[in-house]
Amino acid sequence: MARIGVLGAGAWGTALALVAARAGEEVTLWSRSAAWAARLHGARENARDLPGVALPPTIAVTADPEALRGTDLILAVVPAQALRDTLTTLDAAIRPGTPVVVCAKGLERGSGASMAEVVRACCPGRPPAALSGPSFAADVGAGLPTAVTLAADSLAVAATIARRLATPSFRVYHTDDLAGVEIGGAAKNVLAIACGIAAGRALGASAQAALMARAFAELSRFGQASGARPETLMGLSGLGDLVLTCGSAQSRNFAFGLALGQDATPEAAAGGRLVEGAATAPALRAAAGRLGVAMPIVERVAAVLAGESSVDDAIEALLARPPRAEH
């Protein structure tokens, strides 16, 4: 029987396991922690992240990598900075030809690699794909209406995976613009930190709207310089995800920026949690530099996180930029 493997049993991994089960799939939900897997298996509920949402019998929870050998599709739902280690650990258990759908958004710290590049390096012979779009785990887990984009190098592969995951409340569009979908997800996390900082400094709704518009301009410039299609950047995985992430404290990146804007240190703002945008910021700044793309908002976020600038100096620097034509 066809079975989908979900790597990572946190909020988003559990939510996507529920999506696959609702779509009629048998699911193996894998956790690195044997204790956490046993807890979910026994309680049949992720009470920590998605309280009140029961796991159906079609979701098997395990910490055993061997259980993944029976899968024909993998959803990698671990943080971007943990993807390489996870796939290296599980490579032998993932059958050749099995698509690996990355459900994290970011660039790898240090190497600057995209998540698809990490899949190609760690799991040769398994085609990479990406799932991205405006989606909070709590909404998806509760079965609220959500629309996302599934990207792969092959349009046929993307369409096949999208059909397997689609439900009446989880609409999955598909594309072969893998780079565009990944860039939108990675860049919007960094830009959401900037929007959170503005909210934390109480700069007002007008400033928030202007910042979001200029953030999208930066995302678009970088995306097009990287070969992404404009329509992808205007879609769910670009503009759609940016709007969601830049306007809600449910977003970990926005909440992190909000705390920075209220004078928290980066360590205190993170609260012991991995913030994908903070890890991606230096890699995105470096990539923009290599491409010769102006990303002043990303530049200032990266400078604040690196201790090169204060929040107030970063705001002042952005406001002091010379006037120019909008496009």
Residue pairs with C-beta under 8 A, 6 or more apart in sequence:
1 26
2 25
2 26
2 72
2 73
3 25
3 26
3 27
3 28
3 70
3 71
3 72
4 20
4 25
4 26
4 27
4 28
4 71
4 72
4 73
4 74
4 75
4 164
5 27
5 28
5 30
5 67
5 68
5 71
5 73
5 74
5 75
5 94
6 13
6 16
6 17
6 20
6 27
6 28
6 29
6 30
6 74
6 75
6 77
7 13
7 30
7 68
7 74
7 75
7 76
7 77
7 78
7 86
7 90
8 30
8 31
8 32
8 76
8 77
8 78
8 86
9 17
9 29
9 30
9 31
9 33
9 36
9 37
9 40
9 46
9 61
10 49
10 77
11 46
11 49
11 50
11 137
11 138
11 141
12 77
12 103
12 137
12 140
13 29
13 75
13 77
13 78
13 103
14 29
14 40
14 46
14 49
14 50
14 53
14 55
14 137
14 141
15 50
15 137
15 138
15 140
15 141
16 75
16 77
16 103
16 131
16 140
16 165
17 27
17 29
17 55
17 59
18 50
18 53
18 55
18 56
18 59
18 140
18 141
18 143
19 140
19 165
19 167
19 170
20 27
20 75
20 164
20 165
21 27
21 55
21 56
21 58
21 59
22 143
22 167
22 169
22 170
23 164
23 165
23 166
23 167
23 170
25 58
25 164
26 58
26 60
27 58
27 59
27 60
28 60
28 62
28 67
28 68
28 70
28 71
29 37
29 40
29 55
29 59
29 60
29 61
29 62
30 37
30 62
30 63
30 64
30 65
30 67
30 68
30 90
31 37
31 40
31 61
31 62
31 63
32 63
32 86
33 63
34 63
36 63
37 61
37 62
37 63
38 63
40 46
40 55
40 61
41 60
41 61
41 62
44 54
44 55
45 51
45 52
45 53
45 54
45 55
46 53
46 55
49 137
49 141
50 137
50 138
50 141
50 142
53 141
53 142
55 61
60 67
65 89
65 90
65 92
65 93
66 93
67 93
68 74
68 90
68 93
68 94
69 93
69 95
71 94
71 95
71 98
72 95
72 98
73 98
73 99
73 101
73 161
73 164
74 94
74 98
74 99
74 100
74 101
74 126
75 101
75 103
75 131
76 83
76 86
76 87
76 100
76 101
76 102
76 103
76 104
76 115
76 119
77 103
77 104
78 86
78 104
79 104
79 106
79 274
79 276
80 104
80 105
80 106
80 107
80 108
80 115
80 186
80 276
80 279
80 280
81 106
81 108
81 109
81 274
81 276
81 279
83 102
83 104
83 108
83 115
83 118
83 119
83 122
84 108
84 118
84 121
84 122
87 94
87 100
87 118
87 119
87 122
87 123
88 122
91 122
91 123
94 100
94 123
94 126
96 125
96 126
97 125
97 126
97 127
98 126
99 126
99 127
99 128
99 129
99 152
99 157
99 161
100 119
100 123
100 126
100 127
100 128
100 129
101 128
101 129
101 130
101 131
101 150
101 161
102 115
102 116
102 118
102 119
102 128
102 129
102 130
102 131
102 182
103 130
103 131
103 132
104 115
104 276
105 115
105 132
105 182
105 185
105 186
105 188
105 189
105 241
105 276
106 115
106 185
106 186
106 189
106 276
106 277
106 279
106 280
107 113
107 114
107 186
107 280
107 283
107 284
107 287
108 114
108 115
108 117
108 118
108 283
109 279
109 280
109 282
109 283
110 283
111 283
112 283
112 286
112 287
113 121
114 179
114 182
114 183
114 186
115 128
115 130
115 182
116 128
116 129
116 130
116 178
116 179
116 182
119 126
119 128
120 128
127 152
127 153
127 154
127 157
128 152
128 153
128 178
129 150
129 151
129 152
129 157
129 158
129 161
129 178
130 150
130 151
130 152
130 178
130 181
130 182
130 185
131 148
131 149
131 150
131 151
131 165
131 172
132 148
132 149
132 151
132 181
132 182
132 184
132 185
132 236
132 237
132 241
133 146
133 147
133 148
133 149
133 236
133 237
133 240
133 241
134 146
134 147
134 148
134 236
134 240
134 241
134 243
134 244
134 245
135 146
135 148
135 244
136 244
136 248
136 250
136 251
138 250
139 146
140 146
140 170
143 169
144 169
145 169
145 171
146 169
146 170
146 171
147 170
147 171
147 172
147 173
147 236
147 240
148 170
148 171
148 172
148 173
148 236
148 237
149 172
149 173
149 174
149 175
149 181
149 232
149 235
149 236
149 237
150 158
150 161
150 162
150 165
150 172
150 173
150 174
150 175
151 158
151 174
151 175
151 176
151 177
151 178
151 180
151 181
151 182
151 237
152 158
152 161
152 174
152 176
152 178
153 176
153 178
154 176
155 174
155 175
155 176
158 174
158 175
158 176
159 174
161 174
162 172
162 173
162 174
163 172
165 172
166 172
173 235
173 236
175 181
175 232
177 228
177 229
177 232
179 226
179 227
179 228
180 223
180 227
180 228
180 229
180 232
180 233
180 237
180 238
181 232
181 237
183 219
183 222
183 223
183 226
183 228
183 233
183 238
184 219
184 223
184 228
184 232
184 233
184 235
184 237
184 238
184 239
184 241
184 242
185 237
185 241
186 280
186 284
187 218
187 219
187 222
187 223
187 284
187 298
188 215
188 219
188 238
188 241
188 242
188 245
188 246
189 245
189 253
189 276
189 277
189 280
190 253
190 277
190 280
190 281
190 284
190 298
190 301
190 302
191 212
191 215
191 216
191 218
191 219
191 242
191 245
191 246
191 277
191 297
191 298
191 301
192 242
192 245
192 246
192 251
192 253
192 254
192 257
192 277
193 253
193 254
193 256
193 257
193 260
193 275
193 277
193 278
193 281
193 301
193 305
194 211
194 215
194 257
194 297
194 298
194 300
194 301
195 208
195 211
195 212
195 215
195 246
195 247
195 254
195 257
196 246
196 251
196 253
196 254
196 255
196 256
196 257
196 258
196 259
196 260
196 261
197 257
197 258
197 260
197 261
197 301
197 304
197 311
197 314
197 315
198 207
198 208
198 211
198 257
198 261
198 315
199 208
199 254
199 257
199 258
199 261
200 257
200 258
200 259
200 260
200 261
200 262
201 261
201 262
201 311
201 315
203 315
208 246
208 247
211 246
211 297
212 242
212 243
212 246
212 247
214 297
215 242
215 246
215 297
216 238
216 239
216 242
218 293
218 294
218 295
218 296
218 297
218 298
219 233
219 238
219 242
220 230
220 233
220 238
221 293
221 294
221 295
222 284
222 287
222 288
222 291
222 293
222 295
223 230
223 232
223 233
223 238
224 230
224 233
225 291
225 292
225 293
226 287
226 291
232 238
233 239
244 251
245 251
245 253
245 254
246 254
247 254
248 254
249 255
249 258
252 273
252 275
252 276
253 275
253 276
253 277
253 278
256 266
256 269
256 270
256 275
256 277
256 278
257 269
257 301
259 268
259 269
259 271
260 266
260 269
260 304
260 311
261 311
263 311
266 278
266 304
266 305
269 275
270 278
277 301
278 305
281 298
281 301
281 302
281 305
282 302
282 305
282 306
284 295
284 298
284 302
285 295
285 298
285 299
285 302
288 294
288 295
288 298
288 299
296 317
296 318
296 321
297 318
300 309
300 314
300 315
300 317
300 318
301 314
303 309
303 314
304 310
304 311
304 314
309 317
